[in-house]
Amino acid sequence: MSLWILALSIALIAGAMSITLFFSGLKLEQLRRSKEKAARNLFIWAVLFLGAAFGGIEWAFYLLGYNLFAFFAFPLVAFFAIWFAFIVWLFERRGERKIWIAFLVALAVLTVIATNCMNCLAFW
């Protein structure tokens, strides 16, 4: 089995888990306001799984020879931007700006590392 297929499979599983967690958090938030902390925790985990899915996609394309940071793959960048806009909207609606700003900082740091050290992604 090729390594890029494994990376895409992991990304697919992480993406499905992220969507499930977002959906569960939104449903939990609708049920009761007393469950806000539980919904917040689900949203944070959903964002982490979404990041894992994006990282898996990026890694799989890197293993195939495509550097997503070097050439501008508009549909994929638009996909990432729309998901990040959803995350910003979700946390702003809940009044939790610090959380999405922390994720934005982490995303910026990881992007700088990924653009300056593409060989760090190859483990062998």
C-alpha positions as CSV (number, residue, x, y, z in Angstrom):
1,M,0.0,0.0,0.0
2,S,1.3,3.4,-0.9
3,L,1.9,5.8,1.9
4,W,-0.1,8.6,0.3
5,I,-3.2,6.3,0.3
6,L,-2.7,5.8,4.0
7,A,-2.3,9.5,4.6
8,L,-5.5,10.3,2.7
9,S,-7.4,7.5,4.6
10,I,-6.3,9.0,7.9
11,A,-7.4,12.5,6.6
12,L,-10.8,11.1,5.6
13,I,-11.3,9.5,9.0
14,A,-10.3,12.7,10.8
15,G,-12.6,14.8,8.6
16,A,-15.5,12.5,9.2
17,M,-14.9,12.6,12.9
18,S,-14.6,16.4,12.8
19,I,-18.0,16.7,11.0
20,T,-19.6,14.3,13.5
21,L,-18.3,16.4,16.4
22,F,-19.4,19.7,14.9
23,F,-22.9,18.2,14.3
24,S,-23.1,16.8,17.8
25,G,-21.9,20.0,19.4
26,L,-24.5,22.0,17.4
27,K,-27.3,19.6,18.4
28,L,-26.2,19.6,22.1
29,E,-26.1,23.4,22.0
30,Q,-29.7,23.5,20.7
31,L,-31.0,21.2,23.4
32,R,-30.1,23.2,26.4
33,R,-28.0,26.2,27.4
34,S,-26.8,24.3,30.4
35,K,-24.8,22.1,28.1
36,E,-22.7,25.0,26.8
37,K,-19.4,23.7,28.3
38,A,-19.9,20.3,26.8
39,A,-20.7,21.8,23.4
40,R,-17.6,24.0,23.7
41,N,-15.4,20.9,24.4
42,L,-16.9,19.1,21.4
43,F,-16.2,22.2,19.2
44,I,-12.6,22.3,20.3
45,W,-12.1,18.6,19.6
46,A,-13.9,19.1,16.2
47,V,-11.4,21.8,15.3
48,L,-8.5,19.6,16.3
49,F,-9.7,16.7,14.2
50,L,-10.3,19.2,11.3
51,G,-6.7,20.3,11.6
52,A,-5.6,16.7,11.5
53,A,-7.7,16.1,8.4
54,F,-6.1,19.2,6.7
55,G,-2.6,18.1,7.8
56,G,-3.3,14.6,6.4
57,I,-4.4,16.0,3.1
58,E,-1.3,18.3,2.9
59,W,1.0,15.4,3.8
60,A,-0.6,13.1,1.2
61,F,-0.2,15.7,-1.5
62,Y,3.4,16.2,-0.4
63,L,4.1,12.5,-0.7
64,L,2.7,12.6,-4.2
65,G,5.1,15.4,-5.1
66,Y,2.9,18.5,-4.7
67,N,3.8,21.3,-2.4
68,L,0.6,23.0,-1.5
69,F,2.5,25.9,-0.1
70,A,4.5,26.5,-3.3
71,F,1.7,26.4,-5.9
72,F,-1.6,28.0,-5.3
73,A,-4.2,25.2,-5.5
74,F,-7.3,27.5,-5.4
75,P,-10.1,24.9,-4.8
76,L,-8.2,23.4,-1.9
77,V,-7.2,26.8,-0.4
78,A,-10.9,27.9,-0.8
79,F,-12.0,24.7,1.0
80,F,-9.6,25.5,3.9
81,A,-10.7,29.1,4.0
82,I,-14.4,28.3,4.1
83,W,-13.9,25.8,7.0
84,F,-11.8,28.4,8.9
85,A,-14.5,31.0,8.3
86,F,-17.1,28.5,9.7
87,I,-14.9,28.1,12.8
88,V,-14.6,31.8,13.3
89,W,-18.3,32.3,12.9
90,L,-19.1,29.4,15.3
91,F,-16.8,30.7,18.1
92,E,-17.8,34.3,17.6
93,R,-21.5,33.4,17.8
94,R,-20.7,31.8,21.2
95,G,-18.6,34.8,22.3
96,E,-15.4,32.9,22.5
97,R,-12.9,34.9,20.5
98,K,-9.8,33.7,22.4
99,I,-10.3,30.1,21.2
100,W,-10.3,30.8,17.4
101,I,-7.5,33.3,17.8
102,A,-5.4,30.6,19.5
103,F,-6.2,28.2,16.6
104,L,-5.2,31.0,14.1
105,V,-1.9,31.5,15.8
106,A,-1.3,27.7,15.8
107,L,-2.2,27.5,12.2
108,A,0.2,30.4,11.3
109,V,3.1,28.7,13.3
110,L,2.5,25.4,11.6
111,T,2.3,27.0,8.2
112,V,5.6,28.8,8.7
113,I,7.2,25.5,9.8
114,A,5.7,23.6,6.8
115,T,6.9,26.2,4.3
116,N,10.4,26.4,5.7
117,C,11.0,22.7,6.4
118,M,9.3,20.6,3.8
119,N,11.7,17.8,4.4
120,C,10.5,17.6,8.0
121,L,7.3,16.0,6.6
122,A,9.3,13.1,5.1
123,F,9.9,10.7,8.0
124,W,12.4,8.6,6.0
